[in-house]
Amino acid sequence: MPQVSQQELIAGAKQGKVVSFPTDTVPALAALPQSASLIFATKKRPPDKPLILMGSSPDAIWKYVTGTPEEFQIWEGVIKQYWPGQLTLVLPASDLVPQAMNPLDPTTIGVRIPNSTIAQNILKETGCLATTSANLSGEPPIENLREIAIKFSDVLVLNKDPLKNQQKYPSGLPSTVAKWTSTGWKILRQGSIQLTGNE
């Protein structure tokens, strides 16, 4: 599918289509949370690999999460230090999270605010989106938006690529993923941010 303007991409996302745009790690495939099953189908992703909910602000994300006041205080302390940025927190999911985002464990949801002006501007307009890296499952992430448009003919791909002539995004790494447990943080995937398990 041809690459589209930011407003065309936002309109397509609001209509339930799968879209792709840059983030602060690698480009994302994204869709409304209720359209999450389309992302799994698009990238042939197995159900044991949940999607990440990306938002433009903590306020946009918190309604998808549930916890005690004490837990929210701990979580807010972490996000003040690391958001926007390359840290995904896996937290207890509220009833607003569609099961399709995490088919095998709908009680949790990974959430993140990307440190990317383009991504944040899109998310401000669309609301929170279900996201994952832009690649077929099992293959490395695609870092060039033009290649994404060729690979995924049904996806609306942004026509602005901040990479220009660079070969890599700021990190080129997926985000660090930390899951909240009764004993603190458990690191599920180590990325560029070093969050300790008991932080």
N, C-alpha and C positions, 0 to 999 in steps of 0.2 A: 504494500500500500504506500502511496506517496507520503512523504513527510509533510506535517501540517503545522500551522501557526499555533502559538500558545492558546489563543482563544478557541480555535477549532478543537484542540486537544481537550481543553476543559469541557467544552460542550459535549464532545464524544464521551468523556468519562461520566458526565452527569446522565447520559443516556444509557449507561451500563456497558459501554464498550471497554475493551482492554487497551491501555495506552502505555507509552514508554517515554521516559524523560530522564535527564541526568540527576544524580544525587551527589553526595559528598564521598561516596564509595564507588560503586559501579552503577550503570544505568539500571532503572527499575522497570519491570512489567507491573502495571497497577490497574486496579479496578475498584469500583464501589464494593464495600464489604459484602453486600448481598449478591454480588456478581462474582464472588471469589472462585466459584467452581469453574468459571471460564479460564482463569489463570492456570489452574491445574490441567485443564484440557489443552491449553495453548502450548505449555512447555512439557506436557507428558510427565507431570510431577506426581510421584507416589503420595498417597494420603498421609504417610508417616512424616512428611516434611511440611510443617505448618507455614502459613504466610505471616508476614509482619504487617502490623497496622501502623502506617506512617501518618503523622499529623503535623500541623503548622505550629501548634502551641500545646503546652500541657493541658490547658483548659479543654481543648478539642479532644484530647485523648482520655482524660480522666473518666468521662462518662462510660467508657468501654471497659473500665476496670473497677473491681470491688475490693474493699479491704477495711480494716479498722482504722480509726483516726491515728493510732500509733504507727501503723504500717504506712499510711500515706505520708506521715511526717518523715519517716526513714526514706521512702522513695523520693520525696521532694528534695531531701538533702543530697541524694545522688544526682538527680537531674539538674540541680542548680550547678553542680560541678561539671557535668559532662554533656548536657544538652544545650543547644543543638549540637549533635555530634554522632560519632560512630559507635554508639552503645545502644543495643537493643535490650530492654528489660522484659522478661517473661513474668507476667503478673496474673493474679486471679481475674478471670473474665466476667464481666457483667452480662446481663441478659440481652444486651444490645449486640453482642458479638455473634454473628451467624455461625452455626456449626461448621459450615463449609470452609471457614478460615483455618480451622484446626480439627479435621474430621475425627482423629483418633483420641484427642483430648480437648474437647470444647470448653473445659473448665479453665483453661489458661490462654493467654494471648500475648504475643510479643509486640512491644510498642516502641516507637522511636521518632525523634524529630531530626531530620537531616540538616546538616550545616551547609545548606545550599540555597541561595536566594531563589533560583529558578524553581526548585522543588517546593520551597515554602510558599512561593506565590501561587503555584498551581494548587497546592493543598488548601490554601486559604479560600480558594474559589470552589473547590470540589467537596471540601470536608475530608475527613480521614479516608485513606484508601488502603485496601489490601495490596501488599507489594511483595515482590521477590526479585531476584536478579534476572536479567534478560538473557536467557539461554535455554536450550533444551536440557531437561534433567540429566545430570551426569556429565554434561559438557561444561567447559570453563565459561565464566561470564563474558558476554560480548561487550566491549568497551567503546565501540564506534556506533553512533546512532544510525548511520547510513546502512551499516551491516545488519543492524537489528531490523530495519525496514525491509531489507531483502529477505532475511531469514523468516520473519513473521509477517506474512502478507495481509493478515486480518487485523494487525495491531496499528493504532494511530501513533506515529512516532514524531516527537518534536523536531522541528526543522532547525533549531538552534543548538549547536554543540559547543559547549564552553571549552572543550579540549583543543579545538582548532588544530594546531600542528603538533601538540604534545602527544606522547605515546601512552601516557598513563594518567588516570585521575589522581587527585591528591593522595590517596592511599593505594588504590587498586586492590584493596582488601575488603572482604565483607566486614560488617560490624562485629564487634565483640557482643556475645549473647550471654546474659546473666539471668538466671531464674531465681525468683524469690521462693525460699523454703522456710519451714518453721525454725531453722537454725541459721538463717541468713542467706547470702547469695551463693549460688552454685554456678560456676562458669561452664556453659555448654559449648561455647566456641570462642577461642581466643583470637581477637582481631587486633587492631592497632591500639585500642584503649586497654590499659592494664588495670582492671578492677579486681581487687582481691576478694576472695570468697567470703570474708567476714565483714566487709565494709558496710 
